[in-house]
Amino acid sequence: MLYRDDLVTAFRDAHPAASTHILIVPNRHIESLNALLPGDEILGGHLLLIARKLAQAENILAGGYSLTINTGLHAGQTVFHLHIHLKSIT
């Protein structure tokens, strides 16, 4: 586990697709981005801010990184719990 607070948990992907590949997940079960509700704005923003914090901690902030949220089976979502993939570019 790389990070945990009341809202989110972050850990390294078991099958990394990049040299840095971290999953950031809300602690509350949310099936996908489509299941976010009005009132989840704080959680959504927090997920993004934690992604930035982890990018800085992993020394990939300046060089660039990608964030991916797969939503739905046809978009490649295989784990039906909302999560963000934080991946290094190089």
trRosetta pair geometry for C-beta under 8 A, 3 or more apart (Angstrom, degrees):
i j d omega theta_ij theta_ji phi_ij phi_ji
1 4 5.7 -3 172 -34 131 115
1 9 6.5 -57 -142 -169 110 101
1 10 7.3 107 -166 77 66 50
1 11 5.1 -54 -108 -88 49 101
2 10 4.8 -58 68 105 103 97
2 11 5.8 164 5 -102 87 38
2 12 6.8 102 -36 -38 120 74
2 22 6.3 -48 30 -137 155 126
2 54 6.4 70 129 -126 136 116
2 57 7.7 150 177 100 116 145
3 8 7.2 11 114 107 106 97
3 9 6.9 167 93 -155 65 38
3 10 4.1 23 48 40 101 112
3 24 7.8 -5 66 -117 122 92
3 50 6.2 168 121 -166 154 115
3 53 7.5 106 -106 100 157 121
3 54 6.3 -105 -15 -80 142 109
4 8 7.4 -146 -133 102 43 52
4 9 4.7 8 -107 -113 86 80
4 10 7.4 -150 -63 25 55 65
5 8 6.2 23 48 49 88 69
5 50 7.9 -147 18 -96 121 132
6 27 7.1 -106 159 21 35 150
7 26 6.4 -52 168 -139 73 78
7 27 6.1 -168 173 13 20 106
7 28 7.9 -39 -150 0 58 97
7 42 7.9 -121 -112 125 151 94
7 43 5.7 -166 -163 -120 123 80
7 46 5.2 14 105 117 156 156
7 47 8.0 -118 134 -59 117 69
8 24 5.9 10 179 -179 131 88
8 25 6.5 155 -154 81 79 38
8 26 5.6 -56 -98 -105 76 42
8 27 6.2 -137 -90 -25 20 82
8 43 7.8 139 -55 -157 99 81
8 46 6.3 -177 -15 126 125 109
8 47 6.0 149 -89 -97 147 69
8 50 5.5 -140 81 5 150 169
9 24 7.7 173 88 -151 38 49
9 25 5.6 -19 62 63 84 90
9 27 5.9 95 -17 -80 98 82
10 22 5.6 23 -179 170 106 115
10 23 6.7 177 -146 89 60 48
10 24 4.5 -14 -99 -102 99 73
10 25 7.4 160 -86 17 47 66
10 50 6.3 -169 -43 152 134 123
10 54 5.9 -123 159 -80 164 148
10 86 7.8 5 -149 16 123 133
11 22 7.0 172 91 -154 21 77
11 23 6.0 -14 63 57 70 93
12 16 6.9 -35 176 -70 95 113
12 21 6.7 77 -162 82 72 68
12 22 5.8 -55 -101 -103 47 66
12 23 7.6 70 162 13 8 81
13 16 4.9 130 75 -86 106 61
13 17 7.2 -24 95 4 157 77
13 21 4.2 -52 27 124 125 107
13 22 6.7 -140 -21 -96 83 13
13 23 5.4 108 -78 -31 79 100
13 85 7.1 23 -66 -130 137 94
16 19 7.4 64 150 -121 138 9
16 20 7.8 -122 -153 162 131 8
16 21 3.7 158 -139 37 87 133
17 21 5.5 120 39 -104 64 148
17 85 7.7 8 40 -173 121 139
17 87 6.3 -35 80 -119 94 140
18 21 4.8 134 49 -62 82 98
18 87 4.0 109 20 -166 147 101
18 88 4.9 179 150 52 125 75
18 89 7.6 -3 -149 -60 139 8
19 88 5.2 -41 61 57 88 139
19 90 6.9 -18 20 105 129 62
20 58 4.9 99 -137 171 148 145
20 60 5.6 -133 42 -33 156 149
20 65 7.4 -54 86 -121 125 118
20 86 7.2 -47 134 120 100 88
20 87 6.5 151 91 -152 71 40
20 88 3.8 87 39 -25 101 111
21 85 6.7 -20 -161 -166 84 95
21 86 7.3 157 -151 81 34 57
21 87 5.1 10 -105 -106 75 85
21 88 7.6 -89 -55 13 59 79
22 54 5.6 -124 90 155 165 146
22 58 7.4 -144 -26 -51 134 150
22 85 7.6 140 74 -160 46 46
22 86 4.3 -15 61 60 97 109
22 87 7.9 -171 25 -70 63 46
23 83 5.0 -5 -168 179 101 130
23 84 7.2 146 -157 72 50 48
23 85 6.3 -26 -98 -99 67 57
23 86 7.7 -166 -76 18 18 82
24 47 5.7 136 127 -157 123 84
24 50 5.7 153 -147 100 138 118
24 51 5.7 -109 -4 -75 161 83
24 54 7.1 -158 -73 4 121 152
24 83 6.5 150 71 -162 44 73
24 84 4.4 -15 57 56 102 102
24 86 6.2 59 -16 -20 111 114
25 81 6.2 28 -151 129 124 111
25 82 6.8 139 -143 93 71 63
25 83 4.4 -29 -89 -102 86 95
25 84 7.8 -167 -69 21 44 67
26 29 7.9 176 94 -81 101 10
26 30 5.5 32 58 14 140 117
26 43 5.8 30 -114 -174 128 123
26 47 6.8 -56 -64 -77 87 117
26 82 5.8 22 16 78 110 114
28 43 7.6 -62 39 -123 121 150
29 81 6.1 -76 -139 -124 74 100
30 35 5.0 176 -173 93 80 116
30 36 6.4 38 -169 -77 141 62
30 40 7.7 95 -107 -134 150 149
30 81 7.0 91 62 -160 52 59
30 82 4.3 -13 90 4 103 126
31 34 7.5 -41 88 66 100 88
31 35 4.5 100 45 -21 90 153
31 80 5.1 -14 -158 169 81 93
31 81 6.9 -62 -124 -95 31 36
31 82 6.9 60 87 -37 22 82
32 35 5.4 105 52 2 60 100
32 71 4.9 113 176 -141 118 78
32 72 6.6 78 -160 -50 163 55
32 77 6.2 6 -111 -149 119 167
32 80 6.5 -53 -52 -150 92 72
32 82 5.7 137 -133 -80 19 81
33 36 6.0 -24 -169 -9 47 112
33 69 5.4 83 -54 148 130 134
33 71 4.5 -60 34 -96 112 129
33 82 6.1 120 -60 -122 52 111
34 71 5.9 123 -24 -172 94 120
34 72 7.2 58 -15 -55 135 95
35 82 7.1 -134 55 -48 106 118
36 40 4.4 -138 -165 79 91 152
36 43 7.6 -163 -134 80 107 119
36 44 6.3 47 -144 -67 150 117
36 82 7.5 78 -58 -90 92 158
37 40 5.2 107 56 -18 61 114
38 41 7.9 0 -159 -29 48 96
40 43 4.7 -50 -168 43 77 117
40 44 5.7 81 132 -26 87 99
41 44 5.7 -55 -145 38 31 112
41 45 6.2 27 160 -13 66 109
42 45 6.0 -59 -147 42 27 107
42 46 6.0 31 154 -24 64 111
43 46 5.5 -57 -145 36 28 114
43 47 6.5 36 155 -25 63 100
44 47 5.9 -49 -154 26 30 112
44 48 7.0 23 152 -11 61 105
45 48 5.8 -59 -155 38 37 109
45 49 6.3 32 152 -17 70 107
46 49 5.7 -55 -143 40 33 109
46 50 6.2 33 157 -19 67 105
47 50 6.0 -58 -149 37 27 108
47 51 6.5 33 150 -24 62 104
47 84 5.7 134 169 -13 115 137
48 51 5.4 -49 -151 30 34 116
48 52 6.7 34 152 -17 64 101
48 67 7.5 30 -122 -146 77 170
48 84 7.8 160 -83 -93 53 168
49 52 5.6 -49 -152 34 36 112
49 53 6.4 39 149 -20 66 104
50 53 5.3 -50 -145 37 37 116
50 54 6.2 35 155 -17 67 105
51 54 5.9 -57 -147 39 28 108
51 55 6.3 33 152 -22 63 106
51 67 5.6 32 -175 -101 156 127
51 84 5.8 -66 -80 118 128 146
51 86 5.0 -179 -145 -88 92 124
52 55 5.6 -52 -148 33 32 114
52 56 6.6 32 153 -18 64 103
52 61 7.1 63 -167 -117 69 107
53 56 5.8 -56 -155 35 30 111
53 57 6.4 28 149 -17 65 108
54 57 5.4 -52 -143 39 37 112
54 58 6.0 27 158 -11 68 110
54 86 5.9 85 92 107 128 171
55 58 5.9 -63 -143 45 27 104
55 60 5.1 -92 -161 76 78 90
55 61 4.6 113 126 -80 99 71
55 65 4.9 -138 -125 16 123 156
55 86 6.4 -131 -66 -172 88 126
56 59 7.6 32 180 -75 32 31
56 61 4.4 25 -88 -47 62 139
58 88 7.2 -127 133 -68 130 110
59 62 8.0 -30 -176 25 59 96
60 63 5.6 -73 -155 55 58 104
60 64 7.2 -63 169 74 85 30
60 65 4.8 83 130 -66 119 115
60 88 4.6 -118 -123 -109 149 94
60 89 7.5 155 -168 12 114 78
61 65 7.3 -37 -96 -5 32 120
63 88 7.5 21 92 -156 121 93
63 89 6.5 -145 132 42 96 114
63 90 6.6 -54 151 6 138 119
64 89 4.7 13 100 -13 103 143
65 86 6.2 12 161 -174 132 80
65 87 6.4 163 -167 83 84 41
65 88 5.6 -53 -112 -106 88 40
65 89 6.2 -130 -97 -27 34 84
66 85 7.7 3 106 105 90 94
66 86 7.7 165 84 -151 48 39
66 87 5.0 -15 59 62 93 95
66 89 6.6 108 -21 -79 93 78
67 84 5.5 -16 -164 -174 98 113
67 85 6.9 151 -157 76 43 57
67 86 5.9 -11 -102 -98 75 64
67 87 8.0 172 -81 21 29 73
68 84 7.1 142 68 -162 41 61
68 85 4.3 -12 57 54 97 110
68 87 7.1 10 4 6 110 116
69 82 7.3 -1 -150 -159 113 82
69 83 7.5 173 -124 87 76 40
69 84 5.5 -39 -76 -103 89 69
69 85 7.6 -176 -71 15 39 77
70 75 4.9 172 -164 120 77 97
70 76 4.4 -93 -140 82 140 88
70 77 4.1 177 120 -70 101 70
70 78 7.7 17 98 0 147 66
70 85 7.8 39 -12 -7 94 119
71 75 5.3 17 60 61 52 155
71 77 5.9 36 -123 -46 9 136
72 75 4.7 78 65 14 86 107
72 77 5.5 117 53 20 18 125
73 77 6.1 -76 -75 60 30 87
77 80 6.6 81 147 -89 114 63
79 83 6.6 7 89 15 123 132
